[in-house]
Amino acid sequence: MNKFALMLAGLGIAAATVPATAMAAPAPGYAQAGWQNINARQARLESRINQGIRSGALNRNEATRLRNEFRALSRLEAQYRRSRPGLTLNERRDLDRRFDALSARIRVQKNDRDHRGRRW
């Protein structure tokens, strides 16, 4: 009877810890909780720029400037990855901050209404 009670208690503990570990696991596409995959984020930013060009929300100068900033961020990421320890947490935070700023600039440029129906 003691073996049965001990086994039942062990199963109860195991069942209680499974949901906790599932909640602690990062969501798909995230390297850690709250961190979005850099490649996915780059792809989304590039598609937003392309969509702005197609819709006419971005003029040629805006698109060129945004693409240059995007390329500079891609080069910085590659430089961080080539460094000796690889991509560190501080470097990820720096990239995240820079991607946030670029995303905000894309949003502002797409919504500034300076296209006035012109397409390039």
Sequence and secondary structure as in RCSB ss.txt:
>XXXX:A:sequence
MNKFALMLAGLGIAAATVPATAMAAPAPGYAQAGWQNINARQARLESRINQGIRSGALNRNEATRLRNEFRALSR
LEAQYRRSRPGLTLNERRDLDRRFDALSARIRVQKNDRDHRGRRW
>XXXX:A:secstr
 HHHHHHHHHHHHHHHHHHHHHHHS  TTEEETTEE HHHHHHHHHHHHHHHHHHTSS HHHHHHHHHHHHHHHH
HHHHHHHSTT S HHHHHHHHHHHHHHHHHHHHHHTS   TT   
